[in-house]
Amino acid sequence: MMGKDGKDAHRVTATLTKQQHAEMTRLARKYGMTTAWLVRRACERLIEQENGGPLLPLGLGNLNAER
């Protein structure tokens, strides 16, 4: 299932270390989200950082906190 993006989405495969996977699973459980959503959000954050601003206003408390 591709989610809301549907036809505009591209599937990507990434390999995580055991520690990265464990942390992503922990965060997904903590925030009641899927690990796939967290990976997509991490991609958005990187793009936002490189482009100087947010792509989408997603209010997620600590997940959106600036460093």
C-alpha contacts under 8 A as a table, 3 or more apart, distances in Angstrom:
res1	aa1	res2	aa2	distance
2	M	5	D	6.61
2	M	6	G	5.40
2	M	9	A	6.97
3	G	6	G	5.92
5	D	8	D	5.37
5	D	9	A	5.41
6	G	9	A	5.64
16	L	19	Q	7.85
16	L	20	Q	5.70
16	L	21	H	5.84
17	T	20	Q	5.10
17	T	21	H	6.16
18	K	21	H	5.15
18	K	22	A	6.09
19	Q	22	A	5.07
19	Q	23	E	6.17
20	Q	23	E	5.16
20	Q	24	M	6.10
21	H	24	M	5.10
21	H	25	T	6.06
22	A	25	T	5.12
22	A	26	R	6.10
23	E	26	R	4.97
23	E	27	L	6.11
24	M	27	L	5.12
24	M	28	A	6.02
24	M	35	T	5.96
24	M	38	L	7.40
25	T	28	A	5.06
25	T	29	R	6.22
25	T	34	T	7.99
25	T	35	T	6.13
26	R	29	R	5.27
26	R	30	K	6.10
27	L	30	K	4.91
27	L	31	Y	6.14
27	L	35	T	7.94
28	A	31	Y	5.41
28	A	32	G	5.66
28	A	33	M	4.72
28	A	34	T	5.34
28	A	35	T	5.46
28	A	38	L	7.01
29	R	32	G	4.98
29	R	33	M	6.42
29	R	34	T	7.71
30	K	33	M	7.90
33	M	37	W	6.62
33	M	38	L	7.31
34	T	37	W	5.23
34	T	38	L	6.55
35	T	38	L	5.00
35	T	39	V	6.21
36	A	39	V	5.10
36	A	40	R	6.24
37	W	40	R	5.07
37	W	41	R	6.12
38	L	41	R	4.96
38	L	42	A	6.09
39	V	42	A	5.01
39	V	43	C	6.30
40	R	43	C	5.10
40	R	44	E	6.29
41	R	44	E	4.93
41	R	45	R	6.13
42	A	45	R	5.05
42	A	46	L	6.30
43	C	46	L	5.21
43	C	47	I	6.27
44	E	47	I	5.12
44	E	48	E	5.99
44	E	55	L	7.06
45	R	48	E	4.98
45	R	49	Q	6.03
45	R	54	P	7.56
46	L	49	Q	5.08
46	L	50	E	6.22
47	I	50	E	5.15
47	I	51	N	6.02
48	E	51	N	5.09
48	E	52	G	5.72
48	E	53	G	4.97
48	E	54	P	5.02
48	E	55	L	6.25
49	Q	52	G	5.29
49	Q	53	G	6.47
49	Q	54	P	7.85
54	P	57	P	6.81
58	L	64	N	7.57
59	G	64	N	6.87
60	L	63	L	5.40
60	L	64	N	5.73
61	G	64	N	5.75
61	G	65	A	6.53
62	N	65	A	4.93
